Amino acid sequence: MKVEIKGWIKRYQPTWRKEPTYWFSQDEGETSDTIRVCEHTIEVEVPEGEMIPERVAAIREEKRVARVRLAEKLAELDEAEQKLLCLEVQS
């Protein structure tokens, strides 16, 4: 199935860069380094259907990332708790 995506061709050139780069974006924002050059529509072919396997894979990856972040946060909290307990015992 063909899908149209509307957006902007943008030019990016910070003061330290000799040559500009260009890309397609759906964000209309501009900065001193990034300006909209022209509006553009691209047409792409995408698979039809619900894409269930791809969606399940994305959910599983999101769960994996969440587990890693939680493990890191728990380790950080455990370390802080242990430091406080050490201070308390020595007092």
Long-range contacts (C-beta under 8 A, 24 or more apart in sequence): 1-45, 1-46, 1-47, 1-48, 2-43, 2-44, 2-45, 2-46, 3-43, 3-44, 3-45, 3-46, 4-41, 4-42, 4-43, 5-41, 5-42, 5-43, 5-44, 6-39, 6-40, 6-41, 7-39, 7-40, 7-41, 7-42, 8-36, 8-37, 8-38, 8-39, 8-40, 9-36, 9-37, 9-38, 9-40, 10-34, 10-35, 10-36, 10-37, 11-35, 11-37
